[in-house]
Amino acid sequence: MRLCTIQSGGKAVVGVKTGDGKIVDLSKQMPRGPKSVVEILAGGKAVQAAVAKACAKPKAGATVSEKSAKYLPPIPNPGKILCIGLNYRKHAEETGNPIPPYPVVFTRFTNTLTPHNGKMPLPSHSKQLDWEAELTIVIGKKCRNVPKEKALSVIAGYACFNDGSLRDWQFKGSQWTLGKNFDGTGGFGPDIVTADELPKGGAPLRIMTRVNGEVMQDSNTDDLIFDVPTLVHELTKVMTLEPGDIIITGTPSGVAAGRKPPNWLKVGDVCEVEIEKIGVLRNVVVKGA
């Protein structure tokens, strides 16, 4: 199942992809049904089956084309946005960092999210905006201290993310928070694909970034240093994860910062993140504050 959040009648509503270029507006198709993507994911197979059945024969006026839909982030307000740094060996090497012995964890906030086809601002305080294609884990069950062998059972789905990074701000200090939290720099979407439609643990899947059609990153999610079960296992030692929390798993090599000279994103650039079987996330760089 492919789920998204779209704007309809001035409100955020659940969209269900039909596979023929259409999105079913669930608020029209199933008025008494789930009101959010998180509710569907947390409801498990029973709720997802009910939604799929309801959307099998869309009502007149209950669909919108994928091309004309106004997307919002598929989960507009995740409770937690946890990010993993240096999680592909070649990316660590290209940035001159040692291979981490333990996951490098930092956080983003909801102000940073921008949807598919949304604008990614290049702030006036920096010219070093970089792209990072990343696989997103979406949590579907409240969990704590999850054994690695059971970690996949708490994952509801996966999505694309572009961890847009202001490199000069990222390295102003020992922590990465500032460089990762400029408004609108985290592309997220367009869809969440439920875990049953993808390889276990979201791997192997080809992962790419294109800037103005030119391939900048081209790798595979099976190259993660710390795989999906490991990340869930380690993070839940520390904190309780809730339905709708997301984990951004790291980026492969090919970022602008690793090039000589760096080819930073500029106003007008079109940046696309594509993950096999999940989709394409597209953002346009604009002048920011």
Stockholm file with secondary structure:
# STOCKHOLM 1.0

chainA/1-289         MRLCTIQSGGKAVVGVKTGDGKIVDLSKQMPRGPKSVVEILAGGKAVQAAVAKACAKPKAGATVSEKSAKYLPPIPNPGKILCIGLNYRKHAEETGNPIPPYPVVFTRFTNTLTPHNGKMPLPSHSKQLDWEAELTIVIGKKCRNVPKEKALSVIAGYACFNDGSLRDWQFKGSQWTLGKNFDGTGGFGPDIVTADELPKGGAPLRIMTRVNGEVMQDSNTDDLIFDVPTLVHELTKVMTLEPGDIIITGTPSGVAAGRKPPNWLKVGDVCEVEIEKIGVLRNVVVKGA
#=GR chainA/1-289 SS CEEEEEEETTEEEEEEECSSSEEEEHHHHCTTSCSSHHHHHHTHHHHHHHHHHHTSSCCTTCEEETTTCCEECSSSSCSCEEEEESCBHHHHHHTTCCCCSSCEEEEECGGGEECTTCEEEECTTCSCEECCEEEEEEECSCBSSCCGGGGGGGEEEEEEEEECEEHHHHTSSSSCTGGGCSTTCEEECSCEEEGGGSCGGGCSCEEEEEETTEEEEEEEGGGBSSCHHHHHHHHHHHSCBCTTCEEECCCCSCCGGGSSSCCCCCTTCEEEEEETTTEEEEEEEEECC
#=GC SS_cons         CEEEEEEETTEEEEEEECSSSEEEEHHHHCTTSCSSHHHHHHTHHHHHHHHHHHTSSCCTTCEEETTTCCEECSSSSCSCEEEEESCBHHHHHHTTCCCCSSCEEEEECGGGEECTTCEEEECTTCSCEECCEEEEEEECSCBSSCCGGGGGGGEEEEEEEEECEEHHHHTSSSSCTGGGCSTTCEEECSCEEEGGGSCGGGCSCEEEEEETTEEEEEEEGGGBSSCHHHHHHHHHHHSCBCTTCEEECCCCSCCGGGSSSCCCCCTTCEEEEEETTTEEEEEEEEECC
//
